[in-house]
Every structure is written in structure tokens, then in C-alpha cells.
Amino acid sequence: MSKVIYKFPINVREVFMMPGYHEELLISRIQVPQGAEFLSVDNQREDLVSWFKVDPDEKLTESKSFVLLATGATISDEAHEHLEERFRFVKTVLFSGGNFVIHVYKGVDDA
């Protein structure tokens, strides 16, 4: 079974509150082929994108969750604790020449 690296956009304009997650944490979800291995996130032409190693023949999909926090965002201690329990920091991403900065966390249950 061969693997390939595919890019998946993370829409920073389509974030939502998920049931079971702290209300201060805005979540972005993407669909990827089942069994996809997360590699990285970054800014590409002012879009937030992620890269996963995938089986190109896999037809089933699964959801991957990301929390996106802007620099200066204030969250309560409770929300921070929730973030640390369910997500892991993966990267700080710069936009607009560094004028807008997003800190990206990926769901720990998303393998």
C-alpha cells in the first residue's frame, strides 16, 4: 500500500463551538482519508493548510479537529486546562506579513 502527501485547507472563517468542548475554544474540523497521518500546518498564500500522509485509495474519511488561537486571545484557566487536555500545540503560523498570528493546536484523539 503506497502513501502520498496531500494538502487539506483549514478554514479559519468556519470555526464553531463543539459539544463537549469548552465554549471559549473555537474548533475547526476537516475531513481526511481514514488512517491519515498528520504532518504539518502552515500558511500557504495567506491560507491555513495542513498536510497529511494518506492512502490514496482509502474511501472512508474521518474528522480531524484543530483549535485556532490568535495572539493576544484571552481564555480562562478552565478553557486553558481543557485545551491542554484535549489538544496539543503544533505550530505558530504568521499571516499578513506577521501582522496576524494564529497558534494551532490539534486534537489528541485524532491520532
N, CA, C and O atoms as a GROMACS GRO file, in nm:
protein
  444
    1MET      N    1   0.085  -0.118   0.000
    1MET     CA    2   0.000   0.000   0.000
    1MET      C    3   0.090   0.124   0.000
    1MET      O    4   0.169   0.145   0.092
    2SER      N    5   0.076   0.206  -0.104
    2SER     CA    6   0.157   0.326  -0.113
    2SER      C    7   0.089   0.441  -0.038
    2SER      O    8  -0.032   0.442  -0.018
    3LYS      N    9   0.170   0.536   0.002
    3LYS     CA   10   0.120   0.655   0.072
    3LYS      C   11   0.162   0.778  -0.008
    3LYS      O   12   0.266   0.778  -0.074
    4VAL      N   13   0.081   0.881  -0.001
    4VAL     CA   14   0.112   1.009  -0.064
    4VAL      C   15   0.083   1.120   0.036
    4VAL      O   16   0.007   1.100   0.131
    5ILE      N   17   0.143   1.235   0.014
    5ILE     CA   18   0.116   1.351   0.100
    5ILE      C   19   0.016   1.440   0.028
    5ILE      O   20   0.038   1.483  -0.085
    6TYR      N   21  -0.096   1.467   0.096
    6TYR     CA   22  -0.200   1.554   0.044
    6TYR      C   23  -0.215   1.675   0.135
    6TYR      O   24  -0.188   1.669   0.255
    7LYS      N   25  -0.258   1.784   0.074
    7LYS     CA   26  -0.282   1.909   0.146
    7LYS      C   27  -0.432   1.925   0.169
    7LYS      O   28  -0.513   1.897   0.080
    8PHE      N   29  -0.469   1.971   0.290
    8PHE     CA   30  -0.609   1.994   0.326
    8PHE      C   31  -0.621   2.134   0.386
    8PHE      O   32  -0.555   2.162   0.487
    9PRO      N   33  -0.703   2.222   0.328
    9PRO     CA   34  -0.720   2.356   0.386
    9PRO      C   35  -0.794   2.350   0.519
    9PRO      O   36  -0.883   2.268   0.539
   10ILE      N   37  -0.756   2.440   0.609
   10ILE     CA   38  -0.826   2.458   0.736
   10ILE      C   39  -0.889   2.596   0.728
   10ILE      O   40  -0.818   2.697   0.729
   11ASN      N   41  -1.019   2.602   0.721
   11ASN     CA   42  -1.088   2.729   0.703
   11ASN      C   43  -1.097   2.804   0.835
   11ASN      O   44  -1.172   2.764   0.925
   12VAL      N   45  -1.021   2.912   0.847
   12VAL     CA   46  -1.020   2.989   0.972
   12VAL      C   47  -1.148   3.070   0.988
   12VAL      O   48  -1.174   3.124   1.096
   13ARG      N   49  -1.229   3.080   0.885
   13ARG     CA   50  -1.355   3.153   0.894
   13ARG      C   51  -1.472   3.063   0.933
   13ARG      O   52  -1.580   3.112   0.965
   14GLU      N   53  -1.449   2.933   0.931
   14GLU     CA   54  -1.556   2.839   0.966
   14GLU      C   55  -1.519   2.762   1.092
   14GLU      O   56  -1.498   2.641   1.090
   15VAL      N   57  -1.512   2.834   1.201
   15VAL     CA   58  -1.485   2.771   1.330
   15VAL      C   59  -1.616   2.768   1.408
   15VAL      O   60  -1.705   2.849   1.384
   16PHE      N   61  -1.627   2.676   1.500
   16PHE     CA   62  -1.751   2.659   1.574
   16PHE      C   63  -1.723   2.603   1.712
   16PHE      O   64  -1.613   2.555   1.740
   17MET      N   65  -1.823   2.611   1.797
   17MET     CA   66  -1.813   2.550   1.929
   17MET      C   67  -1.865   2.408   1.918
   17MET      O   68  -1.973   2.386   1.863
   18MET      N   69  -1.792   2.313   1.970
   18MET     CA   70  -1.829   2.173   1.963
   18MET      C   71  -1.886   2.128   2.096
   18MET      O   72  -1.832   2.163   2.201
   19PRO      N   73  -1.995   2.050   2.094
   19PRO     CA   74  -2.047   1.996   2.220
   19PRO      C   75  -1.938   1.915   2.292
   19PRO      O   76  -1.865   1.839   2.229
   20GLY      N   77  -1.930   1.933   2.421
   20GLY     CA   78  -1.829   1.861   2.499
   20GLY      C   79  -1.697   1.934   2.509
   20GLY      O   80  -1.608   1.892   2.583
   21TYR      N   81  -1.683   2.043   2.436
   21TYR     CA   82  -1.561   2.123   2.444
   21TYR      C   83  -1.594   2.254   2.512
   21TYR      O   84  -1.709   2.299   2.509
   22HIS      N   85  -1.495   2.316   2.572
   22HIS     CA   86  -1.518   2.441   2.643
   22HIS      C   87  -1.565   2.548   2.546
   22HIS      O   88  -1.513   2.559   2.435
   23GLU      N   89  -1.663   2.628   2.587
   23GLU     CA   90  -1.725   2.725   2.497
   23GLU      C   91  -1.631   2.834   2.447
   23GLU      O   92  -1.661   2.899   2.347
   24GLU      N   93  -1.519   2.857   2.514
   24GLU     CA   94  -1.427   2.961   2.468
   24GLU      C   95  -1.335   2.912   2.357
   24GLU      O   96  -1.267   2.993   2.293
   25LEU      N   97  -1.332   2.782   2.332
   25LEU     CA   98  -1.240   2.727   2.233
   25LEU      C   99  -1.312   2.710   2.100
   25LEU      O  100  -1.410   2.635   2.091
   26LEU      N  101  -1.265   2.779   1.998
   26LEU     CA  102  -1.324   2.767   1.866
   26LEU      C  103  -1.251   2.658   1.789
   26LEU      O  104  -1.128   2.658   1.778
   27ILE      N  105  -1.328   2.566   1.735
   27ILE     CA  106  -1.275   2.445   1.672
   27ILE      C  107  -1.295   2.453   1.522
   27ILE      O  108  -1.401   2.497   1.475
   28SER      N  109  -1.195   2.412   1.446
   28SER     CA  110  -1.208   2.394   1.302
   28SER      C  111  -1.190   2.246   1.274
   28SER      O  112  -1.098   2.183   1.328
   29ARG      N  113  -1.277   2.189   1.191
   29ARG     CA  114  -1.268   2.045   1.161
   29ARG      C  115  -1.249   2.026   1.011
   29ARG      O  116  -1.304   2.101   0.930
   30ILE      N  117  -1.171   1.925   0.977
   30ILE     CA  118  -1.153   1.888   0.837
   30ILE      C  119  -1.176   1.739   0.822
   30ILE      O  120  -1.163   1.664   0.919
   31GLN      N  121  -1.209   1.696   0.703
   31GLN     CA  122  -1.226   1.555   0.670
   31GLN      C  123  -1.104   1.509   0.591
   31GLN      O  124  -1.064   1.572   0.494
   32VAL      N  125  -1.046   1.398   0.635
   32VAL     CA  126  -0.930   1.340   0.567
   32VAL      C  127  -0.956   1.190   0.550
   32VAL      O  128  -1.042   1.134   0.618
   33PRO      N  129  -0.882   1.124   0.459
   33PRO     CA  130  -0.898   0.978   0.446
   33PRO      C  131  -0.868   0.909   0.578
   33PRO      O  132  -0.777   0.948   0.650
   34GLN      N  133  -0.945   0.805   0.608
   34GLN     CA  134  -0.926   0.731   0.732
   34GLN      C  135  -0.782   0.680   0.741
   34GLN      O  136  -0.727   0.630   0.643
   35GLY      N  137  -0.723   0.693   0.860
   35GLY     CA  138  -0.586   0.648   0.883
   35GLY      C  139  -0.480   0.749   0.842
   35GLY      O  140  -0.361   0.718   0.847
   36ALA      N  141  -0.521   0.870   0.802
   36ALA     CA  142  -0.426   0.973   0.760
   36ALA      C  143  -0.332   1.009   0.875
   36ALA      O  144  -0.375   1.018   0.991
   37GLU      N  145  -0.206   1.031   0.843
   37GLU     CA  146  -0.105   1.069   0.943
   37GLU      C  147  -0.075   1.218   0.930
   37GLU      O  148  -0.030   1.264   0.825
   38PHE      N  149  -0.101   1.294   1.037
   38PHE     CA  150  -0.076   1.438   1.038
   38PHE      C  151   0.074   1.466   1.026
   38PHE      O  152   0.155   1.402   1.092
   39LEU      N  153   0.109   1.563   0.939
   39LEU     CA  154   0.248   1.602   0.923
   39LEU      C  155   0.275   1.745   0.968
   39LEU      O  156   0.366   1.768   1.047
   40SER      N  157   0.195   1.842   0.919
   40SER     CA  158   0.227   1.981   0.948
   40SER      C  159   0.110   2.073   0.913
   40SER      O  160   0.015   2.032   0.847
   41VAL      N  161   0.120   2.198   0.959
   41VAL     CA  162   0.031   2.307   0.917
   41VAL      C  163   0.118   2.427   0.887
   41VAL      O  164   0.228   2.441   0.941
   42ASP      N  165   0.068   2.516   0.798
   42ASP     CA  166   0.142   2.638   0.769
   42ASP      C  167   0.055   2.732   0.686
   42ASP      O  168  -0.057   2.698   0.646
   43ASN      N  169   0.109   2.850   0.662
   43ASN     CA  170   0.047   2.950   0.576
   43ASN      C  171   0.095   2.924   0.434
   43ASN      O  172   0.215   2.917   0.408
   44GLN      N  173   0.001   2.909   0.342
   44GLN     CA  174   0.035   2.899   0.200
   44GLN      C  175  -0.053   2.998   0.126
   44GLN      O  176  -0.174   2.979   0.115
   45ARG      N  177   0.008   3.102   0.074
   45ARG     CA  178  -0.064   3.208   0.003
   45ARG      C  179  -0.177   3.267   0.088
   45ARG      O  180  -0.287   3.290   0.038
   46GLU      N  181  -0.148   3.290   0.215
   46GLU     CA  182  -0.242   3.350   0.311
   46GLU      C  183  -0.360   3.259   0.346
   46GLU      O  184  -0.463   3.307   0.394
   47ASP      N  185  -0.347   3.130   0.322
   47ASP     CA  186  -0.446   3.032   0.366
   47ASP      C  187  -0.378   2.937   0.464
   47ASP      O  188  -0.262   2.901   0.446
   48LEU      N  189  -0.452   2.896   0.568
   48LEU     CA  190  -0.401   2.796   0.661
   48LEU      C  191  -0.427   2.659   0.601
   48LEU      O  192  -0.541   2.624   0.571
   49VAL      N  193  -0.320   2.581   0.584
   49VAL     CA  194  -0.334   2.448   0.525
   49VAL      C  195  -0.262   2.346   0.611
   49VAL      O  196  -0.171   2.379   0.688
   50SER      N  197  -0.306   2.222   0.598
   50SER     CA  198  -0.244   2.110   0.669
   50SER      C  199  -0.200   2.007   0.568
   50SER      O  200  -0.254   1.999   0.457
   51TRP      N  201  -0.102   1.927   0.607
   51TRP     CA  202  -0.054   1.819   0.522
   51TRP      C  203  -0.064   1.689   0.601
   51TRP      O  204  -0.027   1.682   0.718
   52PHE      N  205  -0.114   1.587   0.533
   52PHE     CA  206  -0.128   1.454   0.590
   52PHE      C  207  -0.072   1.352   0.493
   52PHE      O  208  -0.083   1.368   0.372
   53LYS      N  209  -0.011   1.246   0.547
   53LYS     CA  210   0.028   1.132   0.467
   53LYS      C  211  -0.092   1.038   0.463
   53LYS      O  212  -0.143   0.999   0.568
   54VAL      N  213  -0.138   1.004   0.342
   54VAL     CA  214  -0.262   0.927   0.329
   54VAL      C  215  -0.246   0.810   0.232
   54VAL      O  216  -0.154   0.807   0.150
   55ASP      N  217  -0.336   0.716   0.244
   55ASP     CA  218  -0.351   0.609   0.146
   55ASP      C  219  -0.445   0.665   0.039
   55ASP      O  220  -0.562   0.690   0.068
   56PRO      N  221  -0.396   0.686  -0.084
   56PRO     CA  222  -0.480   0.750  -0.187
   56PRO      C  223  -0.601   0.666  -0.228
   56PRO      O  224  -0.694   0.717  -0.290
   57ASP      N  225  -0.601   0.538  -0.194
   57ASP     CA  226  -0.713   0.450  -0.229
   57ASP      C  227  -0.819   0.441  -0.120
   57ASP      O  228  -0.923   0.378  -0.140
   58GLU      N  229  -0.794   0.502  -0.004
   58GLU     CA  230  -0.888   0.495   0.108
   58GLU      C  231  -1.013   0.576   0.076
   58GLU      O  232  -1.004   0.695   0.046
   59LYS      N  233  -1.128   0.514   0.084
   59LYS     CA  234  -1.255   0.581   0.053
   59LYS      C  235  -1.324   0.637   0.178
   59LYS      O  236  -1.398   0.735   0.168
   60LEU      N  237  -1.300   0.576   0.293
   60LEU     CA  238  -1.362   0.624   0.417
   60LEU      C  239  -1.288   0.747   0.467
   60LEU      O  240  -1.167   0.761   0.447
   61THR      N  241  -1.360   0.837   0.532
   61THR     CA  242  -1.298   0.957   0.586
   61THR      C  243  -1.318   0.964   0.737
   61THR      O  244  -1.402   0.894   0.794
   62GLU      N  245  -1.238   1.049   0.800
   62GLU     CA  246  -1.251   1.076   0.942
   62GLU      C  247  -1.225   1.224   0.965
   62GLU      O  248  -1.164   1.292   0.883
   63SER      N  249  -1.272   1.272   1.079
   63SER     CA  250  -1.261   1.413   1.115
   63SER      C  251  -1.135   1.438   1.195
   63SER      O  252  -1.098   1.358   1.281
   64LYS      N  253  -1.069   1.550   1.167
   64LYS     CA  254  -0.956   1.597   1.247
   64LYS      C  255  -0.993   1.735   1.300
   64LYS      O  256  -1.048   1.817   1.227
   65SER      N  257  -0.964   1.759   1.427
   65SER     CA  258  -1.002   1.884   1.493
   65SER      C  259  -0.880   1.970   1.523
   65SER      O  260  -0.775   1.919   1.562
   66PHE      N  261  -0.896   2.100   1.504
   66PHE     CA  262  -0.791   2.197   1.535
   66PHE      C  263  -0.852   2.312   1.614
   66PHE      O  264  -0.963   2.356   1.584
   67VAL      N  265  -0.779   2.360   1.714
   67VAL     CA  266  -0.814   2.484   1.783
   67VAL      C  267  -0.721   2.591   1.728
   67VAL      O  268  -0.601   2.570   1.716
   68LEU      N  269  -0.778   2.706   1.694
   68LEU     CA  270  -0.702   2.818   1.640
   68LEU      C  271  -0.714   2.935   1.736
   68LEU      O  272  -0.824   2.985   1.760
   69LEU      N  273  -0.601   2.978   1.791
   69LEU     CA  274  -0.600   3.091   1.885
   69LEU      C  275  -0.513   3.202   1.828
   69LEU      O  276  -0.399   3.177   1.789
   70ALA      N  277  -0.566   3.322   1.825
   70ALA     CA  278  -0.487   3.437   1.781
   70ALA      C  279  -0.400   3.486   1.896
   70ALA      O  280  -0.436   3.472   2.013
   71THR      N  281  -0.286   3.544   1.862
   71THR     CA  282  -0.202   3.606   1.964
   71THR      C  283  -0.284   3.712   2.036
   71THR      O  284  -0.354   3.792   1.973
   72GLY      N  285  -0.276   3.712   2.168
   72GLY     CA  286  -0.350   3.809   2.248
   72GLY      C  287  -0.487   3.761   2.290
   72GLY      O  288  -0.554   3.828   2.370
   73ALA      N  289  -0.531   3.646   2.238
   73ALA     CA  290  -0.662   3.592   2.278
   73ALA      C  291  -0.658   3.558   2.426
   73ALA      O  292  -0.564   3.494   2.473
   74THR      N  293  -0.759   3.598   2.498
   74THR     CA  294  -0.769   3.569   2.640
   74THR      C  295  -0.864   3.452   2.660
   74THR      O  296  -0.978   3.456   2.613
   75ILE      N  297  -0.816   3.349   2.729
   75ILE     CA  298  -0.904   3.238   2.764
   75ILE      C  299  -0.890   3.212   2.913
   75ILE      O  300  -0.784   3.235   2.972
   76SER      N  301  -0.997   3.164   2.972
   76SER     CA  302  -0.997   3.140   3.116
   76SER      C  303  -0.905   3.023   3.150
   76SER      O  304  -0.865   2.946   3.063
   77ASP      N  305  -0.872   3.011   3.279
   77ASP     CA  306  -0.791   2.898   3.325
   77ASP      C  307  -0.861   2.766   3.293
   77ASP      O  308  -0.796   2.668   3.255
   78GLU      N  309  -0.993   2.764   3.308
   78GLU     CA  310  -1.070   2.642   3.279
   78GLU      C  311  -1.059   2.604   3.131
   78GLU      O  312  -1.040   2.488   3.098
   79ALA      N  313  -1.072   2.703   3.042
   79ALA     CA  314  -1.060   2.676   2.899
   79ALA      C  315  -0.919   2.632   2.864
   79ALA      O  316  -0.900   2.542   2.782
   80HIS      N  317  -0.819   2.694   2.927
   80HIS     CA  318  -0.680   2.656   2.902
   80HIS      C  319  -0.655   2.512   2.945
   80HIS      O  320  -0.588   2.436   2.874
   81GLU      N  321  -0.709   2.474   3.060
   81GLU     CA  322  -0.694   2.336   3.108
   81GLU      C  323  -0.760   2.238   3.010
   81GLU      O  324  -0.704   2.132   2.979
   82HIS      N  325  -0.877   2.274   2.962
   82HIS     CA  326  -0.949   2.191   2.865
   82HIS      C  327  -0.867   2.178   2.736
   82HIS      O  328  -0.856   2.069   2.680
   83LEU      N  329  -0.810   2.289   2.692
   83LEU     CA  330  -0.726   2.289   2.573
   83LEU      C  331  -0.608   2.195   2.590
   83LEU      O  332  -0.579   2.115   2.501
   84GLU      N  333  -0.540   2.204   2.704
   84GLU     CA  334  -0.422   2.121   2.729
   84GLU      C  335  -0.456   1.973   2.740
   84GLU      O  336  -0.373   1.888   2.707
   85GLU      N  337  -0.577   1.940   2.785
   85GLU     CA  338  -0.618   1.800   2.798
   85GLU      C  339  -0.652   1.737   2.664
   85GLU      O  340  -0.622   1.620   2.641
   86ARG      N  341  -0.713   1.813   2.575
   86ARG     CA  342  -0.768   1.755   2.452
   86ARG      C  343  -0.692   1.790   2.325
   86ARG      O  344  -0.718   1.733   2.219
   87PHE      N  345  -0.600   1.884   2.334
   87PHE     CA  346  -0.528   1.929   2.216
   87PHE      C  347  -0.380   1.944   2.246
   87PHE      O  348  -0.341   1.962   2.362
   88ARG      N  349  -0.298   1.936   2.142
   88ARG     CA  350  -0.154   1.958   2.156
   88ARG      C  351  -0.112   2.066   2.058
   88ARG      O  352  -0.152   2.066   1.941
   89PHE      N  353  -0.030   2.158   2.106
   89PHE     CA  354   0.022   2.264   2.021
   89PHE      C  355   0.104   2.203   1.908
   89PHE      O  356   0.186   2.114   1.930
   90VAL      N  357   0.081   2.253   1.784
   90VAL     CA  358   0.160   2.204   1.671
   90VAL      C  359   0.242   2.312   1.604
   90VAL      O  360   0.353   2.285   1.557
   91LYS      N  361   0.191   2.437   1.596
   91LYS     CA  362   0.270   2.539   1.528
   91LYS      C  363   0.208   2.677   1.544
   91LYS      O  364   0.087   2.690   1.562
   92THR      N  365   0.293   2.779   1.539
   92THR     CA  366   0.250   2.918   1.529
   92THR      C  367   0.265   2.958   1.383
   92THR      O  368   0.370   2.938   1.322
   93VAL      N  369   0.157   3.015   1.326
   93VAL     CA  370   0.154   3.047   1.183
   93VAL      C  371   0.130   3.197   1.166
   93VAL      O  372   0.038   3.253   1.226
   94LEU      N  373   0.213   3.261   1.082
   94LEU     CA  374   0.205   3.404   1.057
   94LEU      C  375   0.128   3.433   0.929
   94LEU      O  376   0.143   3.363   0.829
   95PHE      N  377   0.045   3.538   0.933
   95PHE     CA  378  -0.029   3.584   0.816
   95PHE      C  379  -0.007   3.733   0.800
   95PHE      O  380   0.036   3.801   0.894
   96SER      N  381  -0.035   3.786   0.681
   96SER     CA  382  -0.026   3.930   0.653
   96SER      C  383   0.107   3.988   0.698
   96SER      O  384   0.111   4.090   0.768
   97GLY      N  385   0.215   3.923   0.658
   97GLY     CA  386   0.348   3.972   0.693
   97GLY      C  387   0.376   3.971   0.842
   97GLY      O  388   0.458   4.049   0.890
   98GLY      N  389   0.310   3.885   0.915
   98GLY     CA  390   0.330   3.875   1.060
   98GLY      C  391   0.237   3.961   1.141
   98GLY      O  392   0.247   3.964   1.264
   99ASN      N  393   0.145   4.032   1.075
   99ASN     CA  394   0.050   4.117   1.147
   99ASN      C  395  -0.063   4.040   1.211
   99ASN      O  396  -0.128   4.090   1.303
  100PHE      N  397  -0.088   3.918   1.164
  100PHE     CA  398  -0.191   3.832   1.222
  100PHE      C  399  -0.127   3.697   1.248
  100PHE      O  400  -0.072   3.635   1.158
  101VAL      N  401  -0.136   3.651   1.373
  101VAL     CA  402  -0.066   3.529   1.414
  101VAL      C  403  -0.167   3.433   1.476
  101VAL      O  404  -0.245   3.470   1.564
  102ILE      N  405  -0.165   3.308   1.428
  102ILE     CA  406  -0.253   3.203   1.480
  102ILE      C  407  -0.167   3.093   1.540
  102ILE      O  408  -0.068   3.050   1.481
  103HIS      N  409  -0.206   3.047   1.658
  103HIS     CA  410  -0.141   2.934   1.725
  103HIS      C  411  -0.233   2.814   1.706
  103HIS      O  412  -0.350   2.818   1.745
  104VAL      N  413  -0.180   2.708   1.646
  104VAL     CA  414  -0.261   2.593   1.605
  104VAL      C  415  -0.239   2.476   1.700
  104VAL      O  416  -0.125   2.438   1.728
  105TYR      N  417  -0.349   2.420   1.748
  105TYR     CA  418  -0.348   2.300   1.833
  105TYR      C  419  -0.428   2.192   1.762
  105TYR      O  420  -0.532   2.222   1.701
  106LYS      N  421  -0.382   2.068   1.768
  106LYS     CA  422  -0.450   1.955   1.704
  106LYS      C  423  -0.508   1.863   1.811
  106LYS      O  424  -0.446   1.841   1.915
  107GLY      N  425  -0.626   1.810   1.785
  107GLY     CA  426  -0.692   1.718   1.878
  107GLY      C  427  -0.608   1.595   1.907
  107GLY      O  428  -0.558   1.532   1.813
  108VAL      N  429  -0.591   1.559   2.034
  108VAL     CA  430  -0.510   1.442   2.070
  108VAL      C  431  -0.580   1.311   2.037
  108VAL      O  432  -0.513   1.209   2.020
  109ASP      N  433  -0.711   1.311   2.027
  109ASP     CA  434  -0.785   1.190   1.992
  109ASP      C  435  -0.788   1.166   1.842
  109ASP      O  436  -0.846   1.068   1.796
  110ASP      N  437  -0.726   1.255   1.766
  110ASP     CA  438  -0.728   1.248   1.620
  110ASP      C  439  -0.607   1.176   1.563
  110ASP      O  440  -0.575   1.196   1.446
  111ALA      N  441  -0.540   1.096   1.641
  111ALA     CA  442  -0.421   1.018   1.600
  111ALA      C  443  -0.329   1.086   1.502
  111ALA      O  444  -0.228   1.028   1.463
   0.00000   0.00000   0.00000
